[in-house]
Amino acid sequence: MATKHQRLMTIEDRIEELRGEIDGIIDARVAAIAGESPGVPAGVIRNLLTARAPSCRCAQYIELCVKDAKTQD
């Protein structure tokens, strides 16, 4: 019986994939806020969104999710 060999992703590949997803989520949030705040540069908005966890995209994502959960309550 032939089995399909599936290439396992390295942790580095998974991290890069997650970073890309997180960047997409942050970019979408930046675009939404920029639509409500004409004249504010997207870079400034992004910096304000990610300033609480500047060293790690995963931490930035978690911080944004926590903030969203608190505002929905």
HUHUVEN-V894284 format. One record per backbone hydrogen bond with DSSP energy under -1.0 kcal/mol. NH is the residue of the N-H (numbers start at 1). CO is the residue of the C=O. E is the energy in kcal/mol with one decimal. If there is no record, write none. Layout:
# HUHUVEN-V894284
nh=NH co=CO e=E
nh=NH co=CO e=E
This chain:
# HUHUVEN-V894284
nh=14 co=10 e=-2.3
nh=15 co=11 e=-2.6
nh=16 co=12 e=-2.3
nh=17 co=13 e=-2.3
nh=18 co=14 e=-2.6
nh=19 co=15 e=-2.8
nh=20 co=16 e=-2.1
nh=21 co=17 e=-2.1
nh=22 co=18 e=-2.9
nh=23 co=19 e=-2.7
nh=24 co=20 e=-2.0
nh=25 co=21 e=-2.1
nh=26 co=22 e=-2.8
nh=27 co=23 e=-2.9
nh=28 co=24 e=-2.1
nh=29 co=25 e=-2.1
nh=30 co=26 e=-2.7
nh=31 co=27 e=-2.5
nh=32 co=28 e=-2.1
nh=33 co=29 e=-2.5
nh=34 co=30 e=-2.9
nh=35 co=31 e=-1.8
nh=40 co=37 e=-1.8
nh=45 co=41 e=-1.9
nh=46 co=42 e=-2.8
nh=47 co=43 e=-2.3
nh=48 co=44 e=-2.2
nh=49 co=45 e=-2.3
nh=50 co=46 e=-2.1
nh=53 co=50 e=-1.1
nh=60 co=56 e=-2.0
nh=61 co=57 e=-2.4
nh=62 co=58 e=-2.4
nh=63 co=59 e=-2.5
nh=64 co=60 e=-2.3
nh=65 co=61 e=-2.4
nh=66 co=62 e=-2.6
nh=67 co=63 e=-2.2
nh=68 co=64 e=-2.4
nh=69 co=65 e=-2.6
nh=70 co=66 e=-2.0
nh=71 co=67 e=-1.8
nh=72 co=68 e=-1.6
